[in-house]
Every structure is written in C-alpha cells, then in structure tokens.
Amino acid sequence: MSIALSHEEEMLRDTVRQFFADEIIPHEEHVDTLGEVPEALGREITDKARALGLYAANMPESAGGGGLNHTQMSIVEREFGRTSHALHSWIARPTELLLACQDDQIATYLTPCVTGEKRELFALTEPEAGSDAMGMRTTAKRDGADWILNGMKHFISAPTMADFAIVFAVTGMDDTPRGPRKRITAFLVDRDMPGVVFREGNKCVSNRGYKTYELQFDDVRLGAGHVLGEEGKGFELAGQWLGMGRIWVGATCCGRAERLLELATDWAANRKQFGKPIGNFQATGFRLADMSIGLRAADLMVRDAVQRADAGNLKDQDAAMVKVFCSEMLGRTADDAVQIFGGMGLMEELPIQRLWRDARIERIWDGTSEIQRHIITRSILRPLGA
C-alpha cells in the first residue's frame, strides 16, 4: 500500500489479502471464462468469509456485523479491488440502508442479510433514469392503507439472485424553492410477491460473472410495513449509501491499480529488448513513475474521505472527488499496463486484459465521471448563488 498503516491496520490488510490469495485469486480466470460463479463455489466463499468474521464486516456490532469503521473498511475494500469482483461479492457487505429497518423489518430483512440467510438488491436505476435518478418512472400509489407499485428497474447488480430489493419509487410531488420535485420513497419488495419479476439482464464485459438484473413490478400491493424509512425520504436515504459507495469504489480502484502496477513492474524488470530490461527505457520507466504517483494521490484522497466520514462531516463533493479521481487514475493505470506488456497485455493467458476490462466500468457505475463533476461544480457555485 502506498500510504502508512498502523500495526492493527496492517494485520487487517494481511488477513484479508491472505484469504483472497487462498480462496479467490485461484478461481479468477475460470470464472471470467465461464461468465459466472458456480453456486457451490460462491457458497463456499461465503461460508469461509463468515467463519473468518469478514462477512458483513461493514455492519455495526449491534446489528450482528463486524463493526469496522470507515477507515478499517477502506482497507478491506482496497483488498477487494485486487481481486475478481464476481467472486469477492459473495462476501457480502449489506447496504447500510437496511439499518433504517424498524420493528418486524429487522427480523425479516436486516438480520437475515447480516447472517447471510438473505441477500438484497439496491434498485434505483431505470432504462430512462440512469444518471438522472429524479427522472424515474416507477411509481407507488396509495390504495387505502396500501401502496400499488408499478415500473421497472435495470442494471441492478449482484453476485446471485437476491431475495428482496430496496426499490425506489415516486410517491407524489413536492413544491421546493427550485420548483416541483418528485417525492421518492424506498420500499422493501420480496421477490416472490405477486406481480414481481426478477430476471437476469444484460451481460457486461467488465466483471464477468457478476450479474445484472431487471426487475418488473405490475400492480404489486405493498403494506405500510414495506416502507423503508419515511415516506418521501427515499432519495435522502439513497444518498447516504451512494456517498460511501463512491468512497468504496475509490478504494477498490486503488487496490486494482496496485495489482496492475505490481504486474507491470515485474514485467518491466524482466522483459528484455535491445539487450536490457524495458523498464530502463524512459518510455516504460516514466509510465511506472506516473502510475505510482497516481496511486499515491488516490490512496491519500480515500484516506482523507474516510477520516471525514468517521468524523461525521463527509460531504457529497468529497465522495464525488474520490470517485472521479480514483476511477480515472485506474483507467490510466490499466491502459499503461497494457502498453507496457505490449501484445501480451491483450492475450487471454495473462490477467492484464481482464483487469483492463474490469477497470472500465468504474467510471460509469455509482455515478459517471460526468455526474461526479456536476456534483463538484454545484458545490463550488451554489454558495455564490449560481
């Protein structure tokens, strides 16, 4: 890692890294070629992660989780980034949105996700509402004490078919100083409810084996007990998760960039042309230098953001800066690694091409680079009334 860690943090990193070396990395190429994680293998990873105490490490001890703080989780997430997303996702980090569960929801949804008995989906994105989340068309309309849910979600990702989804839907309109605004509410929707369809969606060339799903809702009747949090507060609830989610993307980008740098450095030191290692040529050596500089800066940005989160003063623009910088740093690092390897960088026999493919999605999911820059720009101009 390119920044200093305490002794306890080093122990955490080494424990996670050794687990991944033993249980994840040996299966990466097979899963990438197969395009899915065999269920037996996924369950085995889940069971071993649970025995190690790594499963649900992000959830507080009061909910039955590992109780790691944001700084500690950033170390874990960074190690996740060094490995196959399809495989390490079987080590669940349930969404913290579930901490908003109340009364019977705790036993039905929160606790089973912490123990591994259930899995959830975070269902926000729609075919006509990707970056423009407020453009969503999924609606939930009052019918007496119930709600009737209609609509569709897509690009909803998970390692395996989930048991339920946290679904965001429009439940009305509110007047705001900036004009009418859709009122968004979060609902807990079980897969086996009448009118609910969960099905596999498009196949992505990044993170092969990590699946996307489409969710269809046709006149789904939901009771008051299916509302997560407060009615009309769904978008604020989603924002809480998206902010830290963007920090975790930054951390995983650092881990993947480190692995690429290690592979490229070894290749540059041992691959010879014109009688000497290619790393001795400035064209290659300077790439390694730039990769190292970018990684150091990205690690420092992640560490600063998680310290802000632990202190309770993380802002939207802080998370946006981490997301855009780290994902774009990884993109440059992956491209430079391919260039250093030359033709072999694109051959299936080496992991470089897979890491290169996997790096590309980081600039898109959890908010594109363009959306992150919009968030940052807004934070600069709004205090000035612009």
C-alpha positions in Angstrom: 0.0 0.0 0.0 1.3 3.5 -0.9 0.4 5.1 2.5 1.5 4.2 6.0 -0.7 1.9 8.1 -0.8 1.3 11.8 0.1 -2.2 13.1 -3.5 -3.1 13.5 -4.4 -1.9 10.0 -1.5 -4.0 8.6 -2.9 -7.0 10.4 -6.3 -6.4 8.9 -4.9 -6.0 5.4 -2.7 -9.1 5.6 -5.5 -11.2 6.9 -7.8 -10.2 4.1 -5.1 -10.4 1.4 -4.2 -14.0 2.5 -7.8 -15.0 2.4 -8.1 -13.7 -1.1 -4.9 -15.4 -2.2 -6.2 -18.7 -1.0 -9.9 -18.5 -1.8 -10.4 -16.0 -4.6 -7.5 -15.5 -6.9 -7.1 -19.2 -7.9 -10.6 -19.1 -9.4 -10.5 -15.8 -11.2 -9.6 -16.9 -14.7 -12.1 -19.8 -14.7 -14.9 -17.5 -13.6 -14.0 -14.9 -16.2 -14.1 -17.5 -18.9 -17.2 -19.2 -17.6 -19.1 -15.9 -17.2 -20.5 -16.9 -13.8 -19.5 -18.1 -10.4 -20.6 -21.7 -9.8 -23.1 -21.6 -6.9 -21.2 -24.2 -4.9 -18.0 -22.1 -5.1 -19.9 -18.9 -4.2 -21.4 -20.6 -1.1 -18.1 -21.9 -0.1 -16.5 -18.4 -0.2 -19.5 -17.1 1.8 -19.1 -19.8 4.5 -15.4 -19.3 4.8 -15.7 -15.5 5.0 -18.4 -15.9 7.7 -16.0 -18.1 9.7 -13.3 -15.5 9.4 -15.5 -12.7 10.5 -15.3 -10.9 7.1 -18.9 -11.3 6.2 -21.0 -8.2 6.8 -17.9 -6.6 8.3 -19.3 -3.2 7.4 -22.4 -3.6 9.6 -22.4 -2.4 13.3 -21.9 -5.0 16.0 -25.3 -4.0 17.4 -26.8 -5.4 14.2 -24.6 -8.6 14.3 -22.0 -7.3 11.9 -18.2 -6.9 12.2 -18.4 -3.3 13.4 -15.5 -2.0 11.3 -15.3 1.8 11.0 -15.0 3.6 7.7 -11.2 3.7 7.8 -10.9 0.0 8.5 -13.5 -0.8 5.8 -11.5 1.2 3.3 -8.6 -1.2 3.9 -10.9 -4.2 3.3 -12.4 -2.6 0.2 -9.0 -1.9 -1.2 -8.1 -5.5 -0.9 -11.4 -6.4 -2.6 -10.2 -4.3 -5.5 -7.2 -6.5 -6.1 -9.4 -9.5 -6.9 -12.4 -10.6 -9.0 -15.5 -8.6 -8.3 -17.7 -11.5 -9.2 -16.0 -13.7 -6.6 -15.4 -11.3 -3.7 -19.0 -10.1 -3.9 -20.0 -13.4 -2.3 -18.5 -11.9 0.8 -21.5 -9.6 1.4 -21.3 -6.1 2.7 -25.1 -5.5 3.1 -26.2 -2.0 2.3 -26.3 0.3 5.3 -29.8 1.4 4.2 -31.1 -1.7 5.9 -30.2 0.0 9.2 -33.3 2.1 8.6 -35.4 -1.1 9.2 -37.8 -0.9 12.1 -39.9 -3.3 14.1 -40.7 -6.5 12.2 -38.4 -5.3 9.3 -35.4 -6.0 11.4 -36.0 -9.7 11.7 -37.4 -10.1 8.2 -34.8 -8.1 6.2 -31.9 -6.7 8.3 -30.8 -9.6 10.4 -31.0 -12.3 7.6 -28.8 -10.1 5.4 -26.2 -9.8 8.2 -26.2 -13.5 8.9 -26.1 -14.5 5.2 -29.6 -16.1 5.1 -30.8 -13.4 2.6 -29.5 -11.1 0.0 -30.8 -7.7 -1.1 -30.7 -5.6 -4.3 -30.4 -1.8 -4.4 -32.9 -0.9 -7.1 -32.6 2.7 -8.2 -31.6 2.7 -11.9 -34.2 2.5 -14.7 -33.9 2.3 -18.5 -34.9 6.0 -18.8 -33.4 7.1 -15.5 -29.7 6.3 -15.1 -27.6 9.4 -14.3 -30.9 11.3 -13.9 -32.3 9.5 -10.9 -35.0 12.0 -10.5 -36.3 11.0 -13.9 -37.5 7.7 -12.6 -40.9 6.4 -13.7 -41.5 3.7 -11.2 -44.5 4.7 -9.1 -46.2 3.7 -5.9 -49.7 5.0 -5.5 -51.9 5.0 -2.4 -54.7 2.4 -2.2 -56.2 2.8 1.2 -53.5 1.8 3.7 -51.5 0.1 1.0 -49.3 1.1 -1.9 -49.6 -0.2 -5.5 -46.1 -0.4 -7.2 -45.6 -0.3 -10.9 -42.5 0.1 -13.0 -39.1 -1.4 -14.0 -35.5 -1.3 -12.8 -32.4 -2.4 -14.7 -28.6 -2.6 -14.3 -29.3 -3.8 -10.8 -26.2 -5.8 -9.9 -25.5 -8.7 -7.5 -23.4 -11.9 -7.5 -26.5 -14.1 -7.3 -30.3 -13.8 -7.4 -31.5 -11.8 -4.4 -34.4 -12.5 -2.0 -35.7 -8.9 -2.0 -35.0 -5.5 -3.3 -34.9 -2.0 -1.9 -36.9 -0.3 -4.6 -37.2 3.5 -5.1 -40.4 4.8 -6.5 -42.2 8.1 -7.0 -45.0 8.6 -4.4 -46.0 12.1 -5.2 -44.7 15.6 -6.0 -43.4 18.3 -3.6 -43.0 22.1 -4.1 -39.5 23.3 -3.5 -37.7 26.6 -4.0 -36.3 25.2 -7.2 -39.7 24.1 -8.5 -41.8 20.8 -8.3 -39.7 17.8 -7.3 -40.7 14.1 -7.3 -41.2 12.6 -3.9 -39.2 9.4 -3.7 -39.9 6.6 -1.2 -37.9 3.4 -0.6 -39.8 0.1 -0.4 -38.8 -3.4 0.7 -40.1 -5.7 -2.0 -39.8 -9.5 -1.8 -39.0 -11.5 -5.0 -41.9 -13.9 -4.5 -44.6 -11.2 -4.2 -47.5 -11.4 -6.8 -46.6 -9.1 -9.7 -42.9 -9.1 -9.1 -40.4 -10.5 -11.6 -36.6 -10.7 -11.1 -34.7 -11.8 -14.1 -31.1 -11.7 -15.3 -30.3 -8.7 -17.5 -27.5 -7.7 -19.9 -24.1 -9.3 -19.7 -21.2 -6.9 -19.1 -17.6 -7.4 -20.3 -16.4 -5.8 -17.1 -16.5 -8.1 -14.0 -17.7 -11.2 -15.9 -19.6 -13.4 -13.6 -21.0 -10.5 -11.6 -24.6 -10.4 -12.8 -27.0 -7.6 -13.6 -30.8 -8.0 -13.1 -34.0 -6.5 -14.4 -36.9 -6.0 -12.0 -40.5 -5.7 -13.2 -43.4 -4.6 -11.0 -47.0 -4.9 -12.1 -49.7 -3.8 -9.6 -47.6 -5.1 -6.7 -49.5 -4.5 -3.4 -47.3 -3.3 -0.5 -48.4 -2.7 3.0 -47.1 0.1 5.3 -44.6 -2.4 6.7 -42.8 -2.4 3.4 -41.8 1.3 3.5 -38.1 1.6 4.4 -37.6 4.7 6.5 -40.1 7.5 6.0 -42.4 8.1 3.0 -40.9 10.7 0.8 -37.4 10.4 2.2 -36.1 7.7 -0.1 -33.8 9.9 -2.1 -32.1 11.2 1.0 -31.8 7.5 2.2 -30.2 6.6 -1.2 -27.8 9.5 -0.9 -26.4 8.2 2.4 -25.5 4.9 0.7 -24.3 6.4 -2.6 -21.8 8.7 -0.8 -19.9 5.9 1.0 -20.4 3.7 -2.0 -18.4 6.1 -4.1 -15.6 6.1 -1.5 -15.6 2.3 -1.7 -15.3 2.5 -5.5 -12.3 4.7 -4.9 -10.7 2.2 -2.5 -11.3 -0.7 -4.8 -9.8 1.3 -7.7 -6.6 1.8 -5.6 -6.4 -1.9 -4.9 -6.8 -2.9 -8.6 -4.3 -0.2 -9.6 -1.8 -1.6 -7.1 -2.1 -5.1 -8.6 -1.6 -3.7 -12.1 1.4 -1.7 -11.0 3.0 -4.8 -9.4 2.4 -6.9 -12.6 3.7 -4.1 -14.8 6.8 -3.5 -12.7 7.7 -7.2 -12.6 7.3 -7.3 -16.4 9.4 -4.2 -17.0 12.2 -5.5 -14.8 12.4 -8.9 -16.5 11.2 -8.4 -20.1 14.3 -7.5 -22.2 14.6 -5.7 -25.5 17.7 -4.4 -27.2 19.7 -6.3 -24.5 18.3 -4.7 -21.4 15.1 -4.6 -19.3 12.4 -2.5 -20.9 11.9 -0.6 -17.6 15.3 1.0 -18.2 13.8 2.9 -21.2 12.2 6.2 -20.3 9.1 5.4 -22.3 8.4 2.5 -19.9 10.0 3.8 -16.7 8.1 7.0 -16.8 4.8 5.1 -17.1 5.7 3.3 -13.9 6.5 6.5 -12.2 3.2 8.1 -13.3 1.3 5.0 -12.2 3.0 5.2 -8.7 2.2 9.0 -8.4 -1.4 8.5 -9.3 -1.8 5.6 -6.9 -0.3 7.5 -4.0 -2.5 10.5 -4.6 -5.6 8.3 -4.9 -4.8 6.5 -1.7 -4.4 9.8 0.1 -7.8 11.0 -1.2 -9.5 7.9 0.0 -7.9 8.1 3.5 -8.9 11.7 3.8 -12.5 10.9 2.8 -12.9 8.0 5.2 -11.5 10.1 8.1 -14.1 12.7 7.2 -16.8 10.0 7.3 -15.6 8.7 10.6 -15.8 12.2 12.0 -19.3 12.7 10.6 -18.5 15.5 8.2 -18.2 13.9 4.8 -19.9 16.0 2.1 -21.2 14.9 -1.3 -18.4 16.7 -3.2 -15.8 14.8 -1.1 -17.2 11.5 -2.2 -17.5 12.7 -5.8 -13.9 13.9 -5.9 -12.7 10.5 -4.7 -14.9 8.6 -7.2 -13.8 10.6 -10.3 -10.1 10.8 -9.4 -9.6 7.2 -8.4 -11.6 5.7 -11.2 -9.8 7.8 -13.8 -6.5 7.0 -12.2 -7.3 3.3 -12.5 -8.2 3.8 -16.2 -4.8 5.4 -16.9 -3.0 2.7 -14.9 -4.8 -0.1 -16.7 -4.1 1.4 -20.1 -0.4 2.0 -19.2 -0.1 -1.6 -18.0 -1.4 -2.9 -21.3 1.1 -0.7 -23.2 4.0 -1.9 -21.0 3.0 -5.6 -21.7 2.6 -4.8 -25.4 0.9 -7.6 -27.3 0.9 -9.9 -24.3 -1.2 -7.4 -22.5 -4.2 -8.3 -24.7 -3.7 -12.0 -24.5 -6.1 -14.1 -22.5 -3.3 -16.1 -21.0 -2.4 -13.1 -18.8 -4.7 -11.3 -16.3 -3.8 -7.8 -17.7 -6.6 -7.8 -20.3 -9.1 -8.8 -17.7 -8.0 -6.1 -15.2 -8.1 -3.6 -18.1 -11.7 -4.6 -19.0 -12.8 -4.6 -15.3 -11.3 -1.1 -14.8 -13.6 0.5 -17.4 -16.8 0.2 -15.5 -15.5 2.2 -12.5 -16.0 5.4 -14.4 -19.7 4.6 -15.0 -21.4 2.8 -12.1 -22.2 4.5 -8.9 -22.4 7.8 -10.9 -20.5 8.6 -14.0 -17.4 10.8 -14.0 -19.6 13.5 -15.6 -22.1 13.3 -12.7 -19.3 13.5 -10.2 -18.0 16.6 -11.8 -21.5 18.1 -11.8 -21.8 17.5 -8.0 -18.4 19.1 -7.5 -19.3 22.1 -9.7 -22.6 22.5 -7.9 -20.8 22.6 -4.5 -18.5 25.4 -5.8 -21.2 27.6 -7.4 -24.2 27.2 -5.1 -22.7 29.1 -2.2 -22.3 32.0 -4.6 -26.0 31.8 -5.7 -25.2 30.4 -9.1 
